[in-house]
Amino acid sequence: MSLTGEPTVETLCILGLGYVGLPTAAVLAVNGFRVTGVDPRGEVVESVNAGEVPIAEVGLKTVLHAAVRSGNLHAQSDPKPADAFIIAVPTPLREDRSADLSHVEQAARSVLPHLRPGNLVVLESTVPPGTTDGLLTDILAESGLAPKKDLFVAHCPERVLPGRILAELVQNDRIVGGIDPDSAERAAAIYRRIVEGQVFLTSAVVAELVKLLENASRDVQIAFANEAARLSRRWDADPWEVIALANHHPRVDILRPGPGVGGHCIPVDPWFLVTSAPDLARLMKTAREVNDSQPVWVAERALAEVANLPHPKISVWGVAYKGNVGDARETPALQVLDTLKSNGCRISVVDFHVERFPYPLEDIESSVTDADCILLLADHREFAFFEPETVGERMRSRLLFDTCNFLPRARWEKAGFRVVSL
Ligand code: SAJ
């Protein structure tokens, strides 16, 4: 479809007000677009319209407040007519580890009654290759309007890092893949108004592959770091020293080993490639298996450290999927805790960022009281402020297992702690 004579996009409907959709809606609104945020969850709609953030993310409160106050952002449970629709809904894994696209399907169907010739539909959710110019265009065609002829359709994958979403939303480059060049150009015009980084135009399938390969690449690299840690331990070497020294090579940059890979993206997205092309995505599958087995490896190491103690108590510091975020979805901590518990340990969890978790959350004083070990699983900045001497006085034995290599070892050792790292 041609762009000639098309009015520019002024009104937008964003479907899905989660970690990506809400910050995107707020940033678009403060940049002058008239935005309707759509989410089926009544409590999310209510809190957005009240200018309150339903998710913890640095800077979001300020931008959301400004967006709502400007009158440019309003949330509701159903879409309404607009120049463009942006779909930013979750795409979790199904039981067989293929992509569950039911939210994308529902969102696309919900806009059908509102579509008009010349509308643009942008998919931001991460999807398997071929979804935008396939499942999405097929559903949109049910409106009676034909993609490429009557509708512009594009994929513009989100690339923001939880904990830095607002900054990255503006600073990162964006990849805009259209089902045809005019669709890409039409969508790019929106992102150019909010993004300081470059906006690259391509096809929808290239944009889908770019997003999946970005996250798969990170997963493989983290698996390499985790495997490096296990190999180092086989010869009783400190993996952090090995990795730090290897990284002095000008072309080596090994990532950080840790308690496992969590979050709703990196442990999920590589499976979209693995299940779409199992004959080809072999390294990615192995990386997933390495990272998925890391929490149990960490738990077994912790169990070995407390093996001689009767009914040991472990004070677990940080259960978010990574440091300084309040998100515990797909957190490796859960599997670590389940393994410790099923092996007879008493568990006490501290996390200043996470609000809800399957294990009770305690304050630091009660958590360390009579504990035999502090097991640090997420490097939240607050943990660095605790005095090892004061903490140690309450404990039954002074052992720190720091899976993130975060707390200053010498200082904790000076306070009488035996410090163990991955
Ligand atoms: N992790 C390690 N070692 C490392 C780095 C990370 O064990 O050296 C672990 C973290 O602790 C965490 C997991 O990996 O459990 C993932 O954390 P992350 O910070 O690497 O990534 P996410 O999941 O928070 O966000 C990723 C980002 N993707 C890339 O960096 C390629 C982000 O840009 C994406 O937008 C996001 O996924 C997404 O939504 O897809």
Boltz pocket constraint, residues with backbone or C-beta under 6 A from the ligand:
constraints:
  - pocket:
      binder: B
      contacts: [[A, 126], [A, 158], [A, 159], [A, 160], [A, 161], [A, 162], [A, 214], [A, 215], [A, 218], [A, 222], [A, 225], [A, 255], [A, 256], [A, 257], [A, 258], [A, 259], [A, 260], [A, 261], [A, 262], [A, 263], [A, 264], [A, 265], [A, 266], [A, 321], [A, 322], [A, 323]]
      max_distance: 6.0
